Amino acid sequence: MKKFALIILLALELVVSGCGTSGTPSTTTNTQATGNWEAQLTGGTDQASLLNFVTTFTVTNSGPLNVTGFGFFNAGACFATGTNAETVSGAATLTSSSTNAVTGSLNLTITSSTNGSVLTLSAGTLTGTSNGTIGTTGTLSNGVVVGTWTLAPGSGVTGCNSGGGSYILCQDKATCTPATAAAVAKKSD
């Protein structure tokens, strides 16, 4: 009888241990955005028209950006240049389709560590492609973000006026042109 009970217990253990291990396979494609992104801002006047920059960050699917680099191309009254001159934060949402097209959104906030000026890039519509497959994490390529920006000068900052306009943010591109932005904006209409 002990042998029979032992066989029943072993059979029961095999049945129970098999439960929960056969999940439904993932049907989503994850996308990670990395690399250098170059921003060109249009609109604004005086110092507010000199805010083009390059930034480096990483994000997978959605959430806050892990910003690892940032620098303005132009020095000016609104923002100082140099290490730790700005605090940069932002978030993105990346959605991949079965055709590897990526859509989503991205926003950035750049705050001067020296004078409190704040540059906000919002309403950013992101497009690109991913090399991921179902259940894997692909890398975003040809990423382009188009949106609007606003500048709020810090308290008591002279020579920096508030402003706003449109921006284009391109991933790993030597050139980032307003013509590209117009094409992306037309495509998303």
N, C-alpha and C positions, 0 to 999 in steps of 0.2 A: 504494500500500500504506500510506503514511503517513496518508492521509486516512481509510482504513478503520480503522486502529489508533486514530486520534484519535476517530472516531465511537464505537468500542467503549469506549474509556476514558470518554468523556462519558456514555454510556449506563450504564456500570458505576457511575460517580459518582452519578448520579441514583438508581439503585437503592439504593446503600449509604447515601446521605444521607437517604433516606426511612425507614430502619430506626430504630427507637427513638423516633420522634416521635409515633407513634399509640399513646398509652397508654390504659389502661382508665379511663374517667371515674370520678371519685370518687363513692362511694355513701354517704359520711358527711356528716352535718351538724355543723359546728363550732358551739360555743356559747361566748359570752363573758359573764362575770358582771362587772358594774360597779356603781358607785353606793354610796349609803349603806345600811348594814345596821344595824338596831337590835336589841340583845340585851336580853332580860328573863330573869333567872335566878330560879328559885324554889328554896326550900330554904335551908339554912344558917341561922346565927343571928348576932346582933349585927352586927359589921362585915362578916362573910361574906355577909350578906343584902343588902348595899348595892352590889352590883357590876354594875348595869345599865350598858350603854355603847352608843356608836355608833362604827362603823368604816367606812372606805372602802377598797375594794381592787378589783383587777382580776385576772382569771384567764381563760384560754381553754382549754377542754377539760379539762386536768388539769395539775397541777404546783403549785409554790409560789404563794402569793398575793403580789401586788405591793401591799402595804399603803401607802396614801398619807395616811391620817388615822385618828386614834383618840382617844377621850375618854370617861372615865367621867362619868355624870350626877351621881354623889355623891362627895364627897371623904370619905376615911376613913383609918383607921390602916393598912389593908392596902396601899393604893396612893396615891401622891401625885398631885396634878393639875398640869397645866402642860405646856409644850412639852418633848418628849423625856423625860417622866417614866416612860414605859414603852417596852419593846421588844415589838413584836407580830410574830409569824410564824404561818404556817399553810399549809395546802394544801387543794386541792379536786380532785374528779374529777366531771366533768359528762358525762352520756351522754344524747344526744338520740335520740328515737324518730321513726318516720315520721309520727307524729301531732303532732310538735312538743312532746311531753311531755319534760321533762328530769328525770332522777333522778341521784343521785350521793351524794357524801359531802363533808363539810367539817369541818376541825378548826382550832382557833386556840390559840395559847399566848401569854399576856400576862405579861411579866416586869417587875417593878418595877426601874427603874434606880437607885432610891435605897435600897431595903431588901431586894431579892432575893425578894420574895413572887412566887409563880407561880400564875396562874389558867389552868387547862387546860380547854378545851371540846373534848370528844371524842365519838366515836360519833354524829357529826352526820349524820342522814339528810336529804338535800336533795331538794326537789321544786320544780318551776316549769314554765314554758313558754318556748319559743324561737320567734323569728320567722324562723329560718334555713331555707334550702332545701338540697337535696343539693348538695354542693360549695361552699357558702357558709358564712360565719360569721354566725350569728344572735346576738341579744342576749337574755339571760335576763331574764324578767319574772316577777313574782309569786313570787319565790324565797322559800322558807321552809326553815329548817334546824331540826331538833329533835334534841336529844341530852342528854348529861350533862356536868356540870362538877365540877371539884375545885379546891380552893384549898389551897396549901401556903404558910404564912407564912414570911417570910424569917427567918434566924437572928437571934435577939434582938429581934424585933419585938414590941412590947407592944400590947395592945388588938386584935390580929388573930388570930382563931382559925381553925383548919383547918375545912373544911366541904365540902359537896357537895350536888348536887341535879340538877334538870333545867333546860334552857334552851330558849328559842325565839329564833331569829335571823331577822328579816324584812327583806326587801329593799325599800327605798324606800317604807316604810309609815309613815303618821302614827301608827297604832296597831298594836301587836304584842301580842296578847292570849293568855293561856293557853288560851282556848277554841279559838283557831286552832291552837295546838300540839296540843291533844287531837284535833282533827279530822285533822291531818296524821299523828299517831301512829296513829290508828285506820285511816286510809287505807293506811298502810304495813304494817299487820298482815296 
